[in-house]
Amino acid sequence: MQDIYAFQSEQALSSGLRSGDAVIDGLIYEIGGMPNWNWHFDSDDQFQRPVYYSFSPDPYYDPAWEQYDSDEYQTPFNSQQQAHTRIALSYIDQVTGLDHVEVSSADQADLVFAYTDLSDPDTTGICYGEYSYVIHGGTGAVGSIGIKQYLYLDSTPSNDVLDLTPGGYGYETLLHELGHALGLNHPHEAEVLDPGLDNTASTLMSYNASGGPYSEFQAVDLMALEWLYGTDGIGGNGYGQVFNADQQADSQVAAVDDSPASQGSTDDPIVQRYTDFSSGSAGYLSAALIGAAFGAAYVNDFVSRENSGSGYFAAGLSLFEAGWTMLSVSQLVADGGFIEAQIGSSSSTDWVDHIYENVMGVSPDAFVSSVLSAQLDSGAQTRADLLVLATSVPAIEDQINLQLIAQTGISYIPFA
């Protein structure tokens, strides 16, 4: 676990901090923003505790209603909406190292979900946050912090966020609001993000749609979340606190669709950032093969560690830098059965369809699928051969967003 930045004054608590990286700061830097979950410690042992969430709104307290942002009292998510939200939270835990645990009542929860009829017809979701803290009586430093967040989606059918099935607009909207709960900002606010990245193909926090709907955070989102949380839910890049504080400060309330958190930064000497993605480089070859074999989400080393149990980018980088060819690394992937384990099938048709969709972004038509799978079944081509071919298709650069990763680099822990 990295060091935790501790605020030495109440003023410092709300002043906001920058990472120094313009891309990251486009999502996380905001003066007076909400705290986020790497503030979330047990005051006894200083270790992070779970983030408790509930689908049972408080019958006596409705922030959206009380702030005049809704035209009706809140209603609970139905069983399908709850199930799909659990999928989203499980994905977030994989990406960040947080631990979301469901509880039965709003009183027990740190994060509460509900639907409501939002007054602004163009608003599909909103996230409110409340936090309280104590000030150390002797030093004036910030002590323990309590956080409560309320995530609302709009109940108006025309806004199309009632269906939260992954792959749909409602699910993408849910991830956007959960991004706010995690401390992410709109990229057109605070430290303005490069306009070329201000779209949903780069960050789900953008208001500018590009492709989608998306079922995962995009590259800029993952970069910011990695900086905030690392893979242990803390990351060292957030606000810390001084324990045993003894002076209670006033509670703070904010509507957090417009005011997510601000954080600070600590470098971890173990983590390196790879930035050479020129054609034929080890970084390019590794990213292209991972994107073709497993999908774009696995290119980021920290995400791949959570999804697969190993750092795909770090491992690929090590092999290509050691002189392995694309065919030899593809053969290693094929022989290991990693793709079959991911898709849950060993059939040639399922394998081909998976690779084709990773590269082209759409499923193949029946003719293309049958031709390619027949080549595998007949022995005319091996799976390693088709992986090499897949990495040479120009479309793979768009699927892995090569232009973006060439700008931002990929953080990774060197493969041992």
C-alpha positions in Angstrom: 0.0 0.0 0.0 1.3 3.5 -0.9 1.6 6.4 1.5 -1.7 8.3 2.2 -1.7 12.1 1.8 -2.9 13.6 5.0 -4.6 17.0 5.1 -3.1 19.3 7.6 -6.0 21.8 7.7 -9.7 22.1 7.0 -8.9 24.5 4.1 -6.6 22.0 2.5 -9.5 19.5 2.6 -11.5 21.5 0.0 -8.8 23.1 -2.0 -8.3 20.2 -4.5 -5.1 18.7 -5.7 -3.7 17.8 -9.2 -1.9 14.8 -10.5 0.2 16.8 -12.9 -1.1 14.7 -15.8 -3.4 16.8 -18.0 -5.4 13.7 -19.1 -6.0 12.5 -15.5 -6.7 16.0 -14.2 -9.4 16.3 -16.9 -11.5 13.9 -14.8 -10.4 14.2 -11.2 -9.3 17.7 -10.3 -11.9 20.0 -8.7 -11.8 22.5 -6.0 -14.4 21.8 -3.3 -15.3 18.4 -4.8 -16.7 15.4 -3.0 -14.4 12.9 -1.2 -14.3 9.4 -2.6 -13.9 5.9 -1.3 -10.1 5.9 -0.7 -11.0 8.2 2.2 -13.0 5.3 3.6 -11.0 3.9 6.5 -11.7 2.1 9.7 -10.6 4.5 12.4 -9.4 1.6 14.6 -6.9 -0.1 12.3 -6.6 2.5 9.5 -7.4 -0.2 6.9 -10.0 0.4 4.3 -13.4 -1.1 5.0 -16.1 -2.2 2.4 -18.3 0.3 0.7 -21.8 -0.7 1.8 -24.6 -0.2 -0.6 -28.4 -0.6 -0.6 -31.4 -0.7 -2.9 -33.7 0.2 -0.1 -34.1 4.0 0.0 -34.7 5.8 3.2 -38.5 6.4 3.5 -37.9 9.6 5.4 -35.0 11.2 3.5 -34.8 11.9 -0.3 -32.0 14.4 -1.2 -33.3 14.8 -4.8 -36.8 15.7 -3.6 -35.5 18.0 -0.8 -33.2 19.8 -3.2 -36.1 20.3 -5.6 -34.4 18.3 -8.3 -37.2 15.7 -8.6 -41.0 15.8 -9.1 -41.8 12.7 -7.1 -40.5 10.8 -4.2 -37.9 8.1 -4.8 -38.7 4.5 -5.7 -36.5 1.4 -5.4 -34.8 -0.4 -8.3 -36.7 -3.5 -9.4 -35.1 -6.9 -9.2 -33.6 -6.8 -12.8 -32.2 -3.3 -12.2 -30.6 -4.5 -9.0 -29.1 -7.5 -10.6 -27.5 -5.4 -13.4 -26.2 -2.9 -10.8 -24.5 -5.7 -8.9 -22.7 -6.6 -12.2 -21.5 -3.0 -12.5 -20.3 -2.9 -8.9 -18.5 -6.2 -9.3 -16.8 -4.8 -12.4 -15.8 -1.7 -10.5 -14.3 -3.8 -7.7 -12.2 -5.6 -10.3 -10.9 -2.4 -11.8 -10.3 -0.5 -8.5 -9.7 -3.0 -5.8 -12.7 -1.6 -3.8 -15.1 -4.0 -2.1 -18.8 -3.2 -2.5 -21.0 -5.1 0.0 -24.8 -5.1 -0.2 -26.8 -4.3 3.0 -30.6 -4.3 3.6 -31.2 -0.7 4.6 -30.2 2.8 3.8 -29.2 3.4 7.4 -26.4 0.8 7.0 -25.3 2.0 3.6 -22.7 4.3 2.2 -24.2 4.3 -1.3 -28.0 4.2 -1.9 -29.7 3.6 -5.3 -33.1 4.8 -6.3 -35.2 6.0 -9.3 -37.0 9.3 -9.3 -38.6 11.7 -11.8 -35.9 14.3 -12.2 -37.2 17.8 -12.8 -34.8 18.6 -15.7 -36.1 16.6 -18.7 -32.6 16.3 -20.1 -31.1 14.8 -16.9 -30.9 11.0 -16.9 -29.1 10.6 -13.6 -27.6 12.5 -10.7 -25.4 11.6 -7.7 -25.6 13.4 -4.4 -22.9 13.2 -1.7 -22.8 14.1 1.9 -19.7 13.9 4.1 -18.7 14.9 7.6 -15.4 15.0 9.2 -13.6 15.8 12.5 -10.7 18.2 13.1 -7.8 17.2 15.3 -8.1 19.5 18.3 -4.4 20.0 18.8 -3.1 20.3 15.2 -6.2 21.4 13.2 -5.6 18.5 10.7 -8.5 16.6 9.2 -9.5 13.5 11.1 -11.9 10.7 10.3 -14.4 11.2 7.5 -17.9 9.8 7.0 -19.3 9.6 3.4 -22.8 8.9 2.1 -23.8 9.0 -1.5 -27.2 8.8 -3.2 -27.3 7.7 -6.9 -30.6 8.4 -8.8 -31.6 7.5 -12.3 -34.5 9.1 -14.1 -37.8 7.2 -14.1 -39.2 8.9 -17.3 -39.4 6.1 -19.9 -38.4 8.5 -22.7 -35.0 9.0 -21.2 -34.3 5.3 -21.7 -32.5 4.4 -18.5 -35.0 2.0 -17.0 -33.3 -1.0 -18.7 -29.9 -1.5 -17.1 -28.9 -4.5 -19.1 -25.2 -4.4 -19.9 -24.6 -3.2 -23.5 -27.5 -0.7 -23.4 -27.7 3.0 -22.8 -29.1 2.6 -19.4 -26.1 0.6 -18.2 -23.7 3.2 -19.7 -25.6 5.9 -17.8 -25.3 3.8 -14.6 -21.6 3.6 -15.1 -21.4 7.3 -15.7 -23.1 8.0 -12.4 -21.0 5.4 -10.6 -18.0 7.3 -12.0 -19.2 10.4 -10.2 -19.5 8.3 -7.0 -15.9 7.1 -7.5 -14.7 10.7 -7.8 -14.7 11.3 -11.6 -15.7 14.6 -13.1 -17.1 15.7 -16.4 -14.2 16.3 -18.8 -15.5 19.8 -19.8 -15.3 21.0 -16.2 -12.5 22.0 -13.9 -9.3 21.1 -15.7 -10.6 20.8 -19.3 -9.7 17.6 -21.1 -8.2 17.8 -24.6 -11.2 18.1 -27.0 -9.9 15.1 -29.0 -10.5 12.9 -25.9 -13.8 14.5 -24.8 -16.0 11.8 -26.1 -17.5 8.5 -24.7 -15.0 6.4 -26.8 -12.3 7.8 -24.5 -14.3 8.5 -21.3 -17.8 7.6 -20.2 -17.8 10.9 -18.2 -18.1 12.9 -21.5 -21.3 14.4 -22.8 -20.2 13.8 -26.4 -21.4 10.4 -27.6 -19.0 8.4 -29.9 -19.9 4.8 -30.5 -21.4 2.7 -27.7 -23.4 2.1 -25.7 -20.4 0.9 -23.6 -20.4 -1.7 -20.9 -17.0 -0.8 -19.4 -15.1 2.4 -18.5 -12.9 3.7 -21.3 -9.2 4.3 -21.4 -9.2 7.8 -19.8 -11.6 6.6 -17.1 -9.3 3.6 -16.3 -6.3 5.9 -16.2 -7.9 8.2 -13.7 -9.3 5.3 -11.6 -5.9 3.7 -11.5 -4.4 6.9 -10.3 -7.0 7.2 -7.6 -7.3 3.7 -6.4 -4.5 1.6 -7.8 -5.6 -2.0 -7.6 -6.0 -2.1 -3.8 -8.8 0.4 -3.5 -6.5 3.0 -1.9 -3.6 3.6 -4.3 -2.1 6.4 -2.2 -3.5 9.0 -4.6 -6.3 10.3 -2.4 -7.0 12.3 0.7 -5.7 10.8 3.9 -6.8 11.6 7.4 -5.4 12.0 10.9 -6.8 9.5 13.4 -8.0 10.2 17.0 -9.3 13.6 16.0 -11.6 15.1 18.6 -13.4 18.2 17.2 -16.5 17.7 15.1 -16.7 19.8 12.0 -19.9 20.7 10.1 -21.3 18.2 7.5 -21.0 19.1 3.9 -23.6 18.3 1.1 -23.1 18.5 -2.6 -25.0 17.4 -5.8 -22.3 15.3 -7.4 -23.4 15.0 -10.9 -21.6 18.4 -11.0 -19.0 18.0 -8.3 -17.0 14.8 -7.9 -13.8 14.5 -5.9 -10.3 16.0 -6.0 -7.3 14.0 -5.2 -3.5 14.2 -4.6 -0.7 12.0 -5.9 2.1 9.7 -4.8 4.5 7.9 -7.1 5.0 4.1 -6.7 8.5 3.2 -7.8 7.4 -0.4 -8.7 4.9 0.9 -11.4 6.3 1.9 -14.8 4.6 3.6 -17.7 5.3 2.4 -21.2 4.9 5.0 -23.9 6.4 3.6 -27.2 3.6 2.4 -29.3 5.1 3.0 -32.7 4.5 0.3 -35.4 6.5 -2.8 -34.7 7.5 -1.8 -31.1 7.1 -4.3 -28.3 4.3 -2.1 -26.9 2.5 -2.0 -30.2 2.8 -5.8 -30.7 1.7 -6.6 -27.1 -1.3 -4.2 -27.2 -2.4 -5.5 -30.6 -2.2 -9.2 -29.6 -4.0 -8.6 -26.3 -6.7 -6.6 -28.1 -7.3 -9.3 -30.7 -7.1 -12.2 -28.3 -9.0 -10.9 -25.3 -10.5 -7.5 -26.1 -9.5 -3.9 -25.7 -10.3 -3.8 -21.9 -7.4 -6.3 -21.3 -4.8 -4.1 -22.8 -4.5 -2.1 -19.6 -2.2 -4.1 -17.4 -4.0 -3.4 -14.1 -7.4 -4.3 -15.6 -5.9 -7.5 -17.0 -4.5 -8.5 -13.7 -8.0 -8.3 -12.1 -9.7 -10.0 -15.0 -7.3 -12.8 -15.7 -5.0 -13.2 -12.7 -1.9 -12.1 -14.7 -0.6 -8.9 -16.3 -1.1 -9.5 -20.0 0.6 -6.3 -21.2 3.6 -6.7 -18.9 4.0 -10.4 -19.9 3.7 -9.6 -23.7 6.1 -6.7 -23.3 8.6 -8.9 -21.7 8.4 -11.6 -24.4 8.5 -9.2 -27.4 11.5 -7.2 -25.9 13.3 -10.6 -25.5 13.0 -11.1 -29.3 9.9 -13.4 -29.5 8.0 -13.1 -32.8 4.3 -12.4 -33.1 3.8 -16.0 -34.2 5.7 -17.5 -31.3 3.8 -15.4 -28.7 0.5 -16.1 -30.5 1.4 -19.8 -30.4 1.9 -19.5 -26.6 -1.5 -17.9 -26.2 -3.2 -20.6 -28.4 -1.4 -23.5 -26.7 -2.3 -22.1 -23.2 -6.1 -22.2 -23.9 -6.5 -18.7 -22.5 -9.0 -17.6 -25.1 -11.1 -20.7 -24.7 -11.2 -20.2 -20.9 -12.4 -16.6 -21.4 -15.2 -17.5 -23.8 -16.1 -20.8 -22.2 -15.9 -22.8 -25.4 -13.4 -24.6 -27.5 -15.4 -24.6 -30.8 -13.8 -23.1 -33.8 -16.9 -21.0 -34.6 -17.0 -19.5 -31.2 -13.3 -18.8 -31.2 -13.4 -17.2 -34.7 -16.4 -15.0 -33.8 -14.7 -13.8 -30.6 -11.5 -12.8 -32.4 -13.4 -11.2 -35.3 -15.5 -9.1 -32.9 -12.4 -8.0 -30.9 -10.8 -6.8 -34.1 -13.7 -5.4 -36.1 -16.1 -4.3 -33.3 -19.0 -6.3 -34.8 -19.8 -10.0 -35.1 -18.9 -11.7 -38.4 -21.7 -12.6 -40.8 -22.5 -16.3 -41.2 -20.4 -16.7 -44.4 -17.2 -15.2 -43.0 -17.6 -17.1 -39.7 -18.1 -20.4 -41.6 -15.1 -19.8 -43.9 -12.7 -19.0 -41.1 -13.8 -21.7 -38.8 -13.6 -24.2 -41.7 -9.9 -23.2 -42.2 -9.2 -24.1 -38.6 -11.1 -27.4 -38.7 -9.4 -28.5 -41.9 -5.9 -27.6 -40.6 -5.4 -25.0 -43.4 -4.7 -22.4 -40.7 -3.9 -22.8 -37.0 -5.3 -20.6 -34.3 -1.9 -19.0 -33.9 -1.9 -18.2 -37.6 -5.3 -16.5 -37.4 -4.2 -14.5 -34.3 -1.2 -13.2 -36.2 -3.5 -12.2 -39.1 -5.9 -10.5 -36.7 -3.1 -8.4 -35.2 -2.2 -7.1 -38.7 -5.7 -5.8 -39.6 -5.6 -2.0 -39.3 -9.0 -2.0 -37.5 -7.3 -3.4 -34.4 -5.7 0.0 -33.8 -9.1 1.6 -33.6 -10.4 -1.1 -31.3 -7.6 -0.7 -28.8 -7.6 3.1 -29.2 -4.0 3.2 -30.2 -4.0 6.9 -30.6 -5.0 7.4 -27.0 -2.7 4.9 -25.4 0.2 6.4 -27.5 -0.6 9.7 -25.8 -1.2 8.4 -22.3 1.0 5.3 -22.1 0.2 2.2 -20.1 1.1 1.8 -16.5 2.4 -1.7 -15.7 4.4 -3.7 -13.1 7.3 -5.3 -14.9 6.8 -9.0 -15.5 8.9 -11.3 -13.3 
